Amino acid sequence: MKAVEIDSYGGPEVLKFRDVLDPVPRAGEVVADIFAASVNPVDWKVRNGERQASLHLQFSHVLGVDFSGVVRSVGEGVTQFSVGDEVYGTTAQDQRGCYAEALAVPASQLALKPKAMSHKEAAAIALVGLTALVSLDDVAGLKSGETILVHAAAGGVGGFAVQYAKSVGAKVFATASTPNHDYVRSLGADVVIDYRSQDFTEIAKDCDVVYETVGGDVQARSVSVLKPGGRLVYITKAPEGFVPPDHIEYLRPKVPRDGGHMAVITELVEKGAIWAPEITEMPLDQIKRAHELSATEHVRGKIVLTVR
Ligand SMILES: NC(=O)c1ccc[n+]([C@@H]2O[C@H](COP(=O)([O-])OP(=O)(O)OC[C@H]3O[C@@H](n4cnc5c(N)ncnc54)[C@H](OP(=O)(O)O)[C@@H]3O)[C@@H](O)[C@H]2O)c1
């Protein structure tokens, strides 16, 4: 089968589209034929070696942390899925990844794909959905009637977060550049702020939650929009030397790779609370171009690699 492997850390040139051996399921695993995989910023951050200190990869390694596909075979002890099931899910950064025509993955990391979504759409929401759901539900405990500021709302995680926050009945402030404002409004944001020409701290006031997906200075400045006792949930690097004040909760989610949360996302899609983001589609062999585009950090919605 075809896969994209890296043999070392480096620029996009280390991504090699090549023939590799077909996977075989071990106990507890399924082998899925991948129809679509998405590109996430973590992929090029792992590729370029940024994560070396905490992540010990065995080369050759396949990148890619989410996919949608069809179960080809099941390993011993797998009872929740059968051959032919349409599934989607995520892999951890140190597991063999999804830039491939097939993948052996623990069944516990998968759920049935939402029926109303194509494989491309399901791949587009898998990791970002898991991340946003864990962040806003498990960690922030966002409730109806609360106010949230979602940063980078035109991106993968932020876009899902806006939809989720609206579905629970929150008021949503969101940041994005002006060309993306209609898109972010279409996801459900009540007030969209152009972070380039406007000061978000002057517009978003008395928030219960900030979802911080940009990092650096944005994180430090976000403190001032929170009410006392408000929750700052962040998934990017904290600014150097930043000490959060005592009057807020400062929360870094740990995102498990589990099928239970994926099943909740499937339910959210099936009740109409979540729909697919805008998708830029590229074939798997165009992976270098896909990484270059993702690394601009200005993609609207998601990049999805079509595999079949
Ligand atoms: N993907 C995941 O599940 C995941 C999990 C954990 C952590 N993270 C981290 O979270 C961050 C966001 O991930 P992502 O997948 O959502 O990235 P993404 O889809 O690549 O985000 C791109 C979006 O960011 C917006 N943006 C860039 N700079 C901004 C700024 N200063 N203020 C507001 N918006 C800005 C851009 O909108 P404009 O073009 O309008 O500027 C663009 O639409 C990344 O650092 C990633 O590593 C992601």
The ligand as an ORCA input file, in Angstrom:
! r2SCAN-3c Opt
* xyz 0 1
  N      -5.846     20.418     15.699
  C      -6.012     20.068     16.981
  O      -6.883     19.254     17.319
  C      -5.150     20.689     18.052
  C      -5.017     20.032     19.259
  C      -4.242     20.623     20.216
  C      -3.615     21.819     19.956
  N      -3.743     22.423     18.785
  C      -3.075     23.694     18.523
  O      -4.069     24.704     18.502
  C      -3.740     25.669     17.509
  C      -4.925     25.811     16.571
  O      -5.144     24.578     15.902
  P      -6.065     24.488     14.618
  O      -6.038     23.081     14.172
  O      -7.377     25.116     14.861
  O      -5.208     25.404     13.617
  P      -5.582     25.953     12.188
  O      -6.839     25.334     11.690
  O      -4.369     25.857     11.340
  O      -5.856     27.500     12.480
  C      -5.844     28.375     11.409
  C      -6.687     29.596     11.742
  O      -6.044     30.408     12.722
  C      -6.486     31.735     12.527
  N      -5.527     32.643     13.135
  C      -4.190     32.706     12.922
  N      -3.639     33.663     13.718
  C      -4.657     34.202     14.452
  C      -4.737     35.211     15.457
  N      -3.656     35.872     15.872
  N      -5.942     35.472     16.008
  C      -7.068     34.827     15.590
  N      -7.060     33.861     14.640
  C      -5.861     33.554     14.074
  C      -6.583     31.881     11.021
  O      -7.633     32.780     10.729
  P      -7.295     34.132      9.919
  O      -6.759     33.656      8.579
  O      -8.602     34.812      9.872
  O      -6.221     34.818     10.695
  C      -6.894     30.461     10.526
  O      -8.218     30.299     10.065
  C      -2.454     25.169     16.830
  O      -1.337     25.813     17.423
  C      -2.421     23.711     17.159
  O      -1.127     23.146     17.177
  C      -4.510     21.889     17.823
*
